[in-house]
C-alpha cells in the first residue's frame, strides 16, 4: 500500500511539474522540448526505481523480426552508440552503473536494460502526445523539436536497449557455464 501511495505521488508530482513547464515555457520551441524530455526522464526514473517490477513480459524478449540486431544496425544504432561515447554519456553511465565481470552483475545489467527501455517507452508516448498537440495547435513545423528530440532521446535509446539485451543474455548464459 505504501509503494502504491509513493507511485501515485510520483505521478501527481510529474503532472504538476509538467503543468508548470507548459505554463512557463512556450510549447513550440527547443527549450520546451528539451526541458520536457529531461523532466520526464527524472520523474520516470524515480517511478521505475520505485516500481521495482520484475519486468518479465514477453515484450522484452527478442523478436524474430529483430534478426539479432540487424534491423537496428540498418537504422544507424552503431552511429548512435559512437555518438554517446563521443559526448561522454557512456563514461558517465559506466561511472554511475559500473559493469563487473560476474553473472550477477550481468543479470543486473540485463534487468537495467528492461527498466531503461520501459522508462524511455513511457516518455516516448507522453512526448508523442505533446508533439501531436503542438502540431495541431501551432503547426507541424513548431512540433519538429519535440519530434526530433523524441527520436534522439527516446526512440534510439529504446533501440539501443533492444540491441544490447540479447547480447547481454548470451553473456549471462556463457557466464553461468563457467
Secondary structure, 3 states (H helix, E strand, C coil): CHHHHHHHHHHHHHHHHHHHHHHHCCCCCHHHHHHHHHHHHHHHHHHHHHHCCCCCCHHHCCCHHHHHHHHHHHCCHHHHHHHHHHCCHHHHHHHHCCCCCCHHHHHHHHHHHHHHHHHHHHHHHHHHHHHHHHHHHHCCHHHHHHHHHHHHHHHHHHHHHHHHHHHHHHHHHHHHHC
